[in-house]
Amino acid sequence: MVKFTHDGIRINGVERPLYSGSIHYWRTKKKDWRHVLSQIRGMGFEIVETYIPWSVHEYEEGKYDFGEIEEEKDLDLFLTLCEEMNLAVIVRPGPHINAEMTGFGYPEWILMDEEIQAKNPWGTTVLYPYAT
C-alpha cells in the first residue's frame, strides 16, 4: 500500500522522505549500475527515480528490447537490483519524457506517422518549428 504523508511517502508501512536520486539506466553501463546505486544510497537517498523511455525499448514498431539486444535496456534486472539494495523506485514511463531525448522519448516511427501528426484546420500537418 502506498500513501502520501506530511513527511513523505509510506510504502507498505515504511515511511520515507519523498526525495530521490536519479539514474537513466539505459545510458549507464550495466556493470556500473550497482556502483551508481550504492553512491545514491551513500548520499542518503532511499528512493531512486528513473524514466522508462518508449523510444529506447520499442526501437521499431512492434520490436522491443528489454536487454536481449543491448544489456543496458534490461529494465527487469535494473529494478531487481534496486530491490536487492532496498531502494524504492519511482518509475516515470513514457510516452512523453524529456530526459534530453530527441522527440521527447517518442519513437521516430511514431513521429513520422502522418496519420497521427497534428493537423491545422485545413488538414495540413503542423510541425514543431524547433529541433527537440
Secondary structure, DSSP 8 states (H G I E B T S, - for coil): -EEEETTEEEETTEEE-S--EE--GGGS-GGGHHHHHHHHHHTT-SEEEEEE-HHHHEEETTEE-SSSSSGGG-HHHHHHHHHHTT-EEEEEE-SS--TT-GGGG--HHHHT-GGGS-B-TTS-B---SS--
